[in-house]
Amino acid sequence: MRVKTVPISWVDRWGARLDCGPFLSGAIEAKIRLEQLRRRALPLRELVEEPYGIYKGKLLRRLFVNDSKYGVPFLTSSGMLRADLSHAPKLSRRIAADDEGCLVTQGMTMISAAGTIGRTVYGRSDMEGMFASSDIIKIRPRKASIPSGYLFAFLSSRFGLGLVTAGTYGSIIQHLDPVHISDLPIPRFAESIEHGVHELIERAATLRSSASAKLEKVSARFDETFGAANMERASPLVSIVPSSQIGARMDAQFHDPIVKSIQGRIKEGRHVTIGDWCTRVYLPGIFKRIHIDSGDHGAPYFTGASLFWLEPLPKGILSRRTTLFDQVLLRQGTVLVQAFGQEGGLTGRPVWVGKHLDGVTTTHMLVRLETTSKERSAFLFGFLQSEVAYRQISSLTYGGSIPHFDEKNMAQVILPLFSDKEMTEVSTSVIQAVEARDQALDLEKKARATVEMAIEEATNWRK
């Protein structure tokens, strides 16, 4: 339980709000410190481009399509956080045209404004033209007034985040509106500091866009080779299945004719099963989580969904005394595949364990794939990014309430092999992409730390 004594003067200054959020989040302290920089601070509304400077969006009817010719990628407040946006649902272009203020542009800062408030994402080149939902506040800085990367770094820093989240309201589902942040004070520093931070954020954005392009090129290589590039993802229509092929599975999706076609094409060339490619394929058992306060006797614990984010954030610290602790501990170079969840969600999607996830723990609901080398794991991860792989894996799920598959199912997925030269090219591209994502996160953290240090030094204050 968090307890804090709040002076009545704070309540009066914060619009007579009696909810705990602004006082426990550190927002009040942040605002008081930033007031010391009054001569260096400007309200956010004076730094943005009109007419969509600080914009949330209209409440539109959501009509989704399968073909990218008729739709644009649609970002939710949680979907925008993902490192891989290639599988985002497509909103009808006709609907999207009714609210151009929601179209993503480079340099924009996006802030989640419903549910979990304050998650921030920087607009990258690979996000240009995507549609950000009305659950996301879009901030378009005026180039002549403030470097976009610096503004993003401040808003995602502990000072900016505290001020942003202080404006939330609602008891069940939290919300944030543009009016709540339009007067948010943005501290200004020397041009060298602001542009230095901006360059760090821009380099991070470039690395992330480059990584996405490399991985999309790899997945396209598999899909174009084995005929899955244009296959729609709708549930299959199965008319006749020979009794000899039914075996122990009678559910229609397991006998998806598209999957059978893909597997037939793969088997025409060199191939192995994932079980044969890996040294170990396993799914940890169910375990009771023991959370503690100190990292000295445990490791950060991440939910499955957060592993897919640009910057995974831990939910807590898992004690080393937890049963199966070693099984849920992640090691760099391991490939994870989400094994539980609803159709069309994250089930069947892969995660690469990079340096930022090395030594952390996570839920048992992801299959672990281990190989003899980083290069073999990289080739496997590249394959798992493809529609060829996803189609095979999604046909394996079973169960009514929460569809899932197990390690035995995963081990039977067929992995196509190319020539040694081509496989080296795939592995190299994947390794470059995942390392670029790690570098990008390092740069973003460095940018935020630079902003926080500048504020601390200017106010003679340390956290």
C-alpha positions in Angstrom: 0.0 0.0 0.0 1.3 3.5 -1.0 0.7 6.2 1.6 1.5 9.9 1.2 0.8 13.1 3.1 -0.5 15.8 0.8 -0.6 19.5 1.8 -3.9 21.2 1.2 -2.1 23.8 -1.0 -1.3 21.0 -3.5 -5.0 20.1 -3.7 -5.9 23.7 -4.3 -3.3 24.1 -7.0 -4.3 21.0 -8.8 -7.9 22.1 -9.5 -9.3 20.7 -6.2 -8.9 17.1 -7.5 -9.2 14.6 -4.7 -8.2 11.4 -6.6 -4.8 10.0 -5.7 -3.2 9.8 -9.2 -1.5 13.2 -9.5 -0.1 13.1 -6.0 1.2 9.5 -6.0 2.6 9.7 -9.6 5.2 12.4 -8.8 3.4 14.9 -11.0 3.2 17.5 -8.4 6.8 17.3 -7.5 7.7 17.4 -11.2 5.6 20.5 -11.8 7.1 22.3 -8.8 10.6 21.6 -10.1 9.7 22.6 -13.6 8.3 25.9 -12.2 11.9 26.8 -11.3 12.5 26.7 -15.1 9.6 29.1 -15.8 11.8 31.3 -18.0 12.9 28.2 -19.9 9.5 26.5 -20.2 6.7 27.0 -22.7 3.2 25.5 -22.7 2.9 22.6 -25.2 0.1 24.3 -27.2 2.5 27.0 -28.3 5.0 24.5 -29.8 2.7 22.5 -32.1 1.6 22.6 -35.7 -2.0 23.5 -36.4 -4.7 22.4 -37.2 -3.9 19.0 -35.7 -1.2 20.0 -33.2 -2.6 18.1 -30.2 -5.3 15.8 -31.6 -7.2 12.8 -30.5 -9.6 12.0 -33.3 -13.2 11.5 -34.2 -15.2 8.5 -33.2 -15.4 6.6 -36.5 -17.1 3.4 -37.5 -14.3 0.9 -37.8 -14.6 -1.1 -41.0 -11.6 -3.4 -41.6 -10.5 -5.0 -44.9 -8.0 -7.7 -45.9 -6.5 -6.1 -49.0 -3.9 -3.3 -48.5 -5.1 -1.7 -51.7 -8.3 -0.8 -49.8 -7.1 -0.3 -46.3 -4.4 1.4 -44.2 -2.7 -0.2 -41.1 -4.7 0.7 -38.0 -2.9 1.4 -34.7 -4.5 1.0 -31.3 -3.0 2.4 -28.1 -1.5 -1.1 -27.4 -0.8 -2.0 -31.0 1.4 1.1 -31.6 3.8 -0.2 -29.0 4.7 -3.3 -31.0 8.1 -3.6 -32.7 6.4 -5.5 -35.6 3.6 -3.6 -37.2 3.4 -5.7 -40.4 0.3 -7.6 -39.1 -1.7 -4.6 -38.0 -5.4 -4.7 -39.0 -6.3 -2.6 -42.1 -8.9 0.1 -41.7 -10.9 1.0 -44.8 -9.3 3.9 -46.7 -12.7 5.4 -47.2 -13.2 5.5 -43.4 -9.6 6.8 -42.8 -10.1 9.6 -45.2 -12.8 11.1 -42.9 -10.1 12.0 -40.3 -6.8 12.9 -41.8 -5.6 14.2 -38.4 -5.2 10.6 -37.3 -2.7 9.7 -40.0 0.8 9.2 -38.6 3.6 11.5 -39.8 7.3 11.3 -39.1 8.4 13.1 -35.9 4.9 12.9 -34.3 4.7 11.9 -30.7 1.9 9.5 -29.9 0.6 9.0 -26.4 -1.9 6.3 -25.3 -5.0 8.1 -24.0 -7.2 5.2 -22.9 -6.6 2.2 -20.6 -2.9 2.4 -19.7 -2.2 6.1 -20.0 1.1 7.7 -21.0 2.8 5.1 -23.3 4.7 7.1 -25.9 5.9 6.2 -29.4 7.8 8.3 -31.9 6.6 8.5 -35.5 9.0 6.7 -37.8 9.3 6.5 -41.5 7.8 3.0 -41.6 4.7 4.3 -39.8 4.0 7.1 -42.2 0.4 7.1 -43.3 -0.8 4.6 -40.7 -4.0 5.4 -38.9 -3.7 6.1 -35.2 -7.0 5.5 -33.4 -8.9 8.0 -31.2 -7.4 6.3 -28.2 -4.1 7.9 -29.1 -3.2 11.6 -28.7 -1.2 12.8 -31.6 1.2 15.7 -31.0 2.7 17.4 -34.1 5.5 19.7 -33.0 6.2 22.9 -35.1 9.7 22.3 -36.6 10.7 25.9 -36.2 9.7 25.9 -32.5 11.1 22.7 -31.0 13.1 19.6 -32.2 10.6 16.7 -32.4 13.0 14.2 -30.9 13.6 16.4 -27.9 9.9 16.9 -27.3 9.3 13.1 -27.5 12.2 12.4 -25.1 10.8 14.9 -22.5 7.3 13.5 -22.7 8.5 10.0 -22.3 10.9 10.9 -19.4 9.9 10.4 -15.8 9.2 14.2 -15.5 7.0 14.3 -18.6 5.3 11.0 -18.0 4.3 12.1 -14.5 2.7 15.3 -15.8 0.9 13.5 -18.6 -0.6 10.8 -16.4 -1.7 13.4 -13.9 -4.4 14.5 -16.3 -6.2 11.1 -16.4 -9.7 10.7 -15.3 -12.3 7.9 -14.9 -12.7 5.1 -12.4 -13.0 2.0 -14.5 -11.4 2.9 -17.9 -8.8 5.7 -17.6 -8.9 8.5 -20.2 -6.8 11.4 -21.2 -7.9 14.3 -23.5 -5.8 17.0 -25.3 -7.1 19.7 -23.1 -5.4 18.0 -20.1 -1.9 18.4 -21.6 -2.2 21.5 -23.8 -0.7 23.7 -21.0 1.9 21.1 -20.0 5.2 23.0 -19.4 8.0 22.0 -21.8 11.4 23.0 -20.4 13.8 24.5 -22.9 17.6 24.2 -22.9 20.5 25.1 -25.0 20.3 24.3 -28.7 23.2 21.8 -28.3 21.3 19.8 -25.7 18.0 19.8 -27.5 19.4 19.0 -30.9 21.7 16.4 -29.4 18.7 14.6 -27.9 16.8 15.0 -31.1 19.6 13.3 -33.1 19.6 10.3 -30.7 15.8 9.8 -31.2 16.1 10.2 -34.9 18.9 7.7 -35.1 16.8 5.3 -33.0 13.8 5.8 -35.4 16.0 5.2 -38.4 17.4 2.0 -36.9 13.9 0.7 -36.1 12.6 1.5 -39.6 15.6 -0.3 -41.1 15.1 -3.3 -38.9 11.4 -3.6 -40.0 12.4 -3.3 -43.6 15.0 -6.1 -43.3 12.6 -8.4 -41.5 9.8 -7.8 -44.0 12.2 -8.6 -46.8 13.1 -11.8 -45.2 9.5 -12.9 -44.6 8.6 -12.0 -48.2 11.4 -14.3 -49.4 9.7 -17.2 -47.7 6.2 -16.2 -48.7 7.0 -15.5 -52.3 8.9 -18.8 -52.7 6.1 -20.9 -51.2 3.1 -19.1 -52.5 1.7 -17.5 -49.3 2.2 -13.9 -50.2 -1.3 -13.1 -51.2 -3.2 -15.7 -49.2 -6.1 -14.2 -47.2 -6.1 -15.0 -43.4 -9.8 -15.9 -43.2 -10.8 -19.2 -41.6 -10.6 -22.0 -44.2 -13.6 -23.5 -45.8 -13.0 -27.3 -45.8 -15.4 -29.4 -47.9 -13.9 -32.9 -48.0 -11.1 -34.4 -45.9 -10.2 -38.1 -46.5 -10.6 -40.2 -43.4 -7.0 -41.3 -43.7 -5.9 -37.7 -42.9 -8.1 -37.0 -40.0 -6.2 -39.0 -37.4 -6.9 -37.6 -33.9 -7.8 -34.1 -35.1 -11.3 -33.4 -36.5 -11.3 -29.6 -36.2 -11.5 -27.9 -39.6 -8.7 -25.4 -39.1 -6.2 -28.3 -38.6 -7.0 -29.5 -42.1 -6.7 -26.0 -43.7 -6.2 -26.7 -47.4 -4.0 -23.6 -47.7 -1.7 -25.0 -45.1 -1.6 -28.4 -46.8 -0.7 -26.6 -50.1 2.1 -24.6 -48.4 3.5 -27.8 -46.8 3.4 -29.6 -50.1 5.4 -26.9 -51.8 8.0 -26.8 -48.9 8.4 -30.6 -49.1 9.4 -30.3 -52.8 12.8 -28.9 -51.7 15.2 -29.2 -48.8 13.3 -29.0 -45.5 13.3 -30.1 -41.8 10.9 -29.9 -38.9 11.5 -27.2 -36.3 12.0 -30.0 -33.8 15.0 -31.3 -35.9 16.4 -27.8 -36.4 16.4 -27.0 -32.7 18.4 -28.6 -29.9 15.4 -28.0 -27.5 11.8 -27.1 -27.9 9.9 -26.7 -24.7 6.9 -25.1 -23.0 7.4 -24.4 -19.2 4.8 -25.8 -16.9 2.3 -23.8 -15.0 3.8 -22.2 -11.8 2.9 -20.0 -8.9 4.5 -16.6 -9.3 6.3 -15.3 -6.2 6.9 -11.5 -6.6 9.4 -9.6 -4.5 10.5 -6.0 -4.2 14.3 -6.4 -4.5 16.1 -7.5 -7.7 18.9 -8.9 -5.6 17.0 -12.2 -5.1 15.1 -12.4 -8.4 14.8 -11.2 -12.0 12.5 -8.8 -13.8 9.2 -10.5 -14.8 7.5 -9.6 -18.1 4.0 -10.5 -19.4 3.9 -12.2 -22.8 2.3 -9.2 -24.5 5.0 -6.8 -23.3 7.7 -8.8 -25.0 6.4 -7.7 -28.4 6.8 -4.0 -27.6 9.5 -1.6 -28.8 10.5 -1.2 -25.1 9.3 -4.2 -23.0 8.4 -3.1 -19.5 8.5 -5.5 -16.5 5.5 -6.1 -14.4 7.5 -6.9 -11.3 10.4 -9.0 -10.0 10.1 -12.8 -9.8 11.8 -14.5 -6.8 14.5 -17.1 -7.5 12.6 -19.3 -5.1 9.8 -19.5 -7.6 9.1 -23.1 -8.9 10.4 -23.5 -12.5 12.4 -20.3 -12.2 15.1 -21.7 -14.4 12.6 -22.7 -17.1 11.1 -19.3 -17.4 14.5 -17.5 -17.4 15.4 -16.1 -20.8 18.8 -16.2 -22.5 19.9 -14.1 -25.4 19.5 -15.8 -28.8 16.4 -17.8 -27.7 13.4 -17.6 -30.0 9.9 -17.5 -28.3 6.6 -18.1 -29.9 3.3 -17.1 -28.2 1.3 -20.3 -27.6 -1.9 -19.1 -25.9 -4.4 -16.5 -27.0 -7.3 -15.6 -29.3 -7.3 -16.1 -33.1 -5.9 -13.1 -34.9 -4.0 -12.0 -31.8 -0.3 -12.7 -30.9 -0.7 -16.5 -30.9 1.9 -17.9 -33.3 3.9 -14.7 -33.4 7.7 -14.9 -32.6 9.9 -12.8 -30.2 13.7 -12.6 -30.4 15.4 -12.5 -27.0 18.0 -9.7 -27.5 20.3 -8.2 -24.9 17.6 -6.2 -23.2 15.7 -9.4 -22.4 18.7 -11.5 -21.5 18.4 -12.7 -17.9 14.7 -11.8 -17.4 11.7 -14.0 -16.8 8.4 -14.3 -18.4 5.1 -16.3 -18.5 5.0 -20.0 -19.3 2.7 -19.3 -22.2 5.5 -19.0 -24.8 7.2 -22.0 -26.5 11.0 -21.7 -26.2 13.2 -22.6 -29.3 16.9 -23.1 -28.8 19.5 -24.0 -31.4 23.2 -24.6 -31.6 24.1 -21.1 -32.9 23.0 -17.6 -33.2 22.9 -17.9 -37.0 20.6 -20.9 -36.9 18.3 -19.1 -34.4 18.3 -16.1 -36.7 17.3 -18.1 -39.7 14.5 -19.7 -37.7 13.3 -16.3 -36.4 13.2 -15.0 -40.0 11.1 -17.9 -41.1 8.7 -17.4 -38.1 8.1 -13.8 -39.2 6.5 -15.1 -42.5 3.0 -16.0 -43.4 4.2 -19.4 -44.4 5.1 -20.1 -40.8 2.1 -18.3 -39.2 -0.3 -20.3 -41.4 1.2 -23.6 -40.2 1.2 -22.6 -36.6 -2.2 -21.0 -36.4 -3.7 -24.3 -37.7 -2.3 -26.1 -34.7 -4.4 -24.4 -32.0 -7.0 -26.2 -30.0 -9.3 -25.4 -27.1 -12.5 -23.5 -26.7 -12.0 -20.6 -24.2 -8.3 -19.9 -24.8 -7.0 -21.6 -28.0 -3.4 -22.8 -27.7 -0.8 -25.3 -28.9 2.0 -27.1 -27.2 5.7 -27.9 -27.9 4.9 -31.2 -29.6 2.8 -29.3 -32.2 5.4 -26.6 -32.6 8.1 -29.2 -33.2 6.2 -30.6 -36.2 6.1 -27.3 -38.2 8.0 -27.7 -41.4 11.0 -25.3 -42.0 12.1 -24.8 -45.6 15.9 -24.7 -46.3 17.6 -22.7 -49.0 21.1 -23.0 -50.3 23.9 -22.4 -47.8 24.6 -19.0 -49.3 20.9 -17.9 -49.2 20.5 -19.1 -45.6 23.6 -17.1 -44.5 22.1 -14.0 -46.2 18.8 -14.5 -44.3 20.6 -15.1 -41.0 22.8 -12.0 -41.5 19.8 -9.8 -42.3 17.9 -11.0 -39.2 20.9 -10.5 -36.9 21.4 -7.0 -38.2 17.7 -6.2 -37.7 17.5 -7.5 -34.1 20.7 -5.8 -33.1 19.5 -2.5 -34.7 16.4 -2.7 -32.4 18.6 -3.2 -29.4 20.8 -0.2 -30.4 17.6 1.9 -31.0 16.4 1.2 -27.4 19.8 2.1 -26.1 19.7 5.4 -27.9 16.2 6.3 -26.6 17.2 5.5 -23.1 20.3 7.7 -23.5 18.1 10.6 -24.8 15.7 10.4 -21.9 18.5 10.2 -19.4 20.1 13.3 -21.0 16.8 15.3 -20.6 16.3 14.1 -17.0 19.9 15.1 -16.1 19.5 18.5 -17.7 16.4 19.1 -15.6 18.0 17.9 -12.4 21.1 20.0 -12.8 19.0 23.1 -13.6 16.9 22.7 -10.5 19.7 21.3 -8.2 17.6 18.3 -7.6 18.1 14.6 -7.6 15.3 11.9 -7.5 
